[in-house]
């Protein structure tokens, strides 16, 4: 549905996961695992999102973490769009959970996502 409006499904999935977990700093491997998108594609899309200003990155030890940039002028509009389509979104690497935070907790605990 909405993913058809984006140039690639990897861009849509990479951006969508930030709006599904807006307060969590995300690592590229976690995004790749959750979305089922190849890590190289995720890194390419993250680079694109950082250049556009939607996402900010920072180092956390040896890892790079990404999160939504609160100062982005269209953040509210994007949040509204992704919020309205959240129930129809499903990531191949994701189990169906009743509580959306269980998914992140499962990955952080090292369980299969």
N, C-alpha and C positions, 0 to 999 in steps of 0.2 A: 504494500500500500504506500505509505509515506517514503519508504526506502527507495522507491523508484524515482523520487525527486532529486536524489543525490547522484553525483557522477559515478560513484562506486558503492557497492554494499559494504566494503570495508570502512569507508569514511562514515557511512551512516551508523554502523555498529559501534565504531570507536567513539563517535560523538555521543551516541545514545547512552552508552554505559556511564558516561559522566553525569548525565541528567538522571539516571536511575540511582546513582550513588553520589550526589553532589557534594557531600561533606567529606568524602574519603579521598585521600591522595592515592592514585592508582599507578601501578607499575606496568610497563608494557607486557610483560609475560602474563600477568594476571588478566589483562584485557584480552590478550590472544587466547588464553585458555578458556575464559568465560564466553567469548564471542565465537570461538571456533575459526577465527581469522588467523592466517599465517603471521608469525611475529614480524617478518620483514614488512608486510603490508601495514601492520599496526604501527610500526616505527615510522613508516613513510607518512601515514595519516596523522600521527602525533606531531610530526614536524610541520605538516601543513596547518594543523590547528594552532600550533604555537605561533607560526608566522602570521596567521590571521588574527591572533589576539584572543581567541575564545578560551584557550587553555594556557596555563602557565606551568613552567617546569622548575624543579629545584633538585639539588643533590641531597640525598639522605644516605650518608655514608658513601658506599661505593655504588649505590643505586640512584637512578633518576626517577623521581615521582612527578606525577602530573595531576593537576586539578583544575576545575573551572576557574576562570579569572573573573572575579566579582566586578571588576571595572569595565568589562566588555559591554558596550552600549546596548546590544541586542540580547543580552542574557535573559531578561525577563520574557521576551517574545519566544526565544528558543525553548526556554523552560516550559512555557505554556504549550507549545507544539508537541514537545516530547512527553510532557505530562499527559496530554490528551490521548496519546498513542501508546502509553506504557502498557496497558493491559493486552494489547495485541502483539507486543514484542516478545520474542523468545530467542534466546541465544543457544546455539547447538551445544555448547559446553556447560550449559546450566541445567540443573535439575529443577523441577517445579517445586517451589516451596510456598508454604502459606505465608510465612514471614519473610519479606525481601532481605532482611539483614542476615538471615540464616545462610544465604548463599555466600556472602562475604566472609562470615565467620567460618564456614566450612572450608573455604579456600585458605584462609589465614591459618587454620589449624592443621593444614596439610592434607585434608581429606580430598577425595575426588569431587570436583565441581560439576 
